[in-house]
């Protein structure tokens, strides 16, 4: 029966009434004491009152106990996006979009090192790159939705110098001329006729760290010389002309130094999704990335005439997954193109002959490794655990003991297995179809049990529903519920056809359906609280659970919801906790803190539970799942775990890919295995969190699989290993109670 959909959000209470009384924790169990009056907290920014003292529980609650982790750190070695050539150092620079690094490659493709700002000071992700040809200084578009307009400046050898704040709102593409003027593309999907996309020119003052806009040009539209969305920018050093790629109009406009339109590169050549422009001023050839075709188009710079193309879609030599990204020309006239989907950068001759793919050896993320895992679901028929990874754009399966069992998908737009930053996953009861929130493709991708395509929801095909960054997907009441965050609603769908049957008008991230009552609970990032609806879409009681704040039981970024044994569990991705409430809105307690050890979180996101009452949490920032038992079998434990290394053998020489393996044992339950490795030649340490070698020793969590939770195998994929090198490994175990075992070491070598 279709739901009755309320026209608006439940009315926000101006102040929540205090509930039954205080809650005191004794060990792991919450115990009820006599009611006391809870005073209202301080006024919140929106005029509401934040939660006061912890309130009494209507039922006892046992804090869930850590059981195991699943998955290993899984970033690939290069998520290539921006590319620029540095004529002073003769290096090609590649922006590693998801590892927050700028990678330095020699002319022969050797990875020379990396640089960027630490997490504590960076503004966002590295996108566009520009190099000052006079001194080799490097400029990086370092911005995000919350920190727009920032550009970071580095020296030619990667030392941070300062940042500049621009007047632009989104500058993904940049270029610098011979006089040190910085050109940026201020353009994104939100620009229109009254707020047109612009090319902005800046004069940068190092003394005052200020950027002065000295010129801009650009008008919105599809006519001659007009632009809809800029996705590439290049300067002709010989003439000063500026080539601007327009992905929506599928063309490249050329303007003179004053911003006057000159001509268009051969119209009708491009298939779409233009992604970068580069100009060889000496040979008078321009190169434009046509991502939809998987090609690089060549043009005569002076006339705009087409000179042919090279490249194709795929995974082999000289091919692009989901098309190329940015493009640059080195000092020898060779062409470098970011192949984001295949986690590499490709090098071609000036006429398109394939030269090489880098890094070499490849640094791919193998099966069982996770990179920003956002959601988790259990398949009833096999009890396998399925995950969805935002950064690796794929779905994986693990056996109940944590052993990797399957891997599907890559970055791309082509169904069924092309994904674009997916964030939600649900397995449909009965048919066991996979519903995937293909978030930044603004689609729901529905796969059959065999991973073939059932249908898409949203453009470009399938039922004509509209989605705008969908997050969570859940099942209940015979229907499908999708938290469509940017569209600010919960879409209620027919489970068989995907057709929309109703909406809840609330800015939604996570959704849960109470199996006992059919009531619907919705988490809202924007409102930082939980909304409660009845089965038919009416206002539940209480209408709102929780409040915005940083105290116990409050929310900063409530991501997902699950209901286990009548308890409502909510992940808070910012506070790094799992929060528990009962159905009437009484706060019961919470689990977790920031960190990498068992029971600690970094950006926890999706969650689910199995038939035994175990909760599975997608610990996104730690690239793993954590499993907890809601029955809370707590035992004291003072005995640390022990680890051993099985392979490589001491002094052994191994080939690629390099995987270190061993075993771990504990008297009660293993927690994590922490792994550190040093390059014996450079003395640098591998940081698996950002796939980078650094001067500081860093322990990274390995994967654990097989056996019971006391006797298991661990593995670590060392994707950063280079040919003909020597490495020293340090490994230690941490059990579920936090006891740390002794360090075990091993040295080995790599072959050619």
Secondary structure, 3 states (H helix, E strand, C coil): CCCCCCCCCCCCCCCCCCCCCCEEEECCEEEECCCCCCCCCCECCCCCECCCCCCCCCCCCECCEEEEEECEECCCCCCEEEEEEECCCCEEEEEECCCCEEEEECCCCCEEEEECCCCCCCCCEEEEEEECCCCCCEEEEEECCCCCCEEEEECCCCCEEEEEECCCCCEEEEEECCCCCEEEEECCCCCCCCCCCEEEEEEEECCCCEEEEEEEECCECCCCCCECCEEEEEECCCCCCEEEEECCCCEEEEECCCCCEEEECCCCCCCCCEEEEEEECCCCEEEEEEHHHCEEEEEECCCCCEEEEECEECCCCCEECCCCCCEEECCCCCEEEEEHHHCEEEEECCCCCEEEEECCCCCCCCCCEECCEEEEEECCCCCCEEEEECCCCEEEEECCCCCEEEEECEECCCCCCEECCCCEEEECCCCCCEEEEEHHHCEEEEECCCCCEEEEECCCCCECCCCCCEEEEEEECCEEEEEECCCCEEEEEECCCCCEEEEECCCCCEEEECCCCCCEEEEECCCCEEEEECCCCCEEEEEEECCECCCCCCECCEEEEEEECCEEEEEECCCCEEEEECCCCCEEEEECCECCCCCCECCEEEEEECCCCEEEEEEHHHCEEEEEECCCCCCCCCCCCEEEEEECCCCCEECCCCEEEEEEECCCCEEEEEEEEEECCCCCEEECCCCEEECCCCCEECEEECCCCCEEEEEEECCCCCCCCEEEEEEEEEECCCCECCCEEEEEEECC
